């Protein structure tokens, strides 16, 4: 085994260990809540999370393709999902470092991998705030009034995502780091395509939380709308409050406030903790499935002419 493969194996084992610990560490907190959920609801919630995570991968893939590095689906899934396990390791840079290293083997310049990674966050933040604005003021009312200041960020984020602004910031950053400029600038099509996948992801996350709240006693259209806004608000607030690792605690408080009109405090806390546990489990499942799919794709035999199938698709 080469040194590079050994380092990657170690990263994967450490990330999986922290991920499994994150799941196991919360189980005692949510065991009673999960006991109230039927297996179909739990399975449906996990499937919705897998769909949301897949949408996130497709958003990142769209950005990377627009910047000049289109990837076949299996390669994109492996780099994205395995790299994302790094968020369970203490420290904020492990996911991007892992994606940069794995992307390099596929011919992706490190600067391009980093640009695509960091661009996902303002797109998630802007689209998530839009989802929260469209749902919570109408259905949650005063319970989320304390978070109204987040609305001030929305026009700033939308303006900041204009391709001219993004390309200017990326160019300045690369010059300051004494790195070569990006070969291809980000286009409007890339921003819109990635934003479309982001909205699809928020919809799936909302369904995931709604299935949990339905099992805990809050079903119906209002609970669905609140679940959409609650998850988006919780993620955005957790991202902004950087002093909380992975938004722990901050997200749960915001989610409980948004769900207050349909769930009492204790039940809303249980729903928030169940949601975090299911999302963590989804991360592990996606990473495992992506790794297996990539290995099977890499094992495809060469053709009679001595060529291997193209590394890009879709």
Secondary structure by P-SEA (a helix, b strand, c coil): ccaaaaaaaaaaaaaaaaaaaaaaaaccccaaaaaaccaaaaaaaaaaaaaaaaaaaaaaaaaaaaacccccaaaaaaaacccccccccccccaaaaaaaaaaaaacccaaaaaaaaaaaaaaaaaaaaaaaaaccccccccccccccccccaaaaaaaaacaaaaaaaaaaaaaaaccccccccccaaaaaaaaaaaaaaaaaaaaaaaaaaaaaccccaaaaaaaaaaaaaaaaaaaaacccccccaaaaaaaaaaacccccaaaaaaaaaaaaaaaaaaaaaaaaaaaaaaaaaaaccccccccccccccc
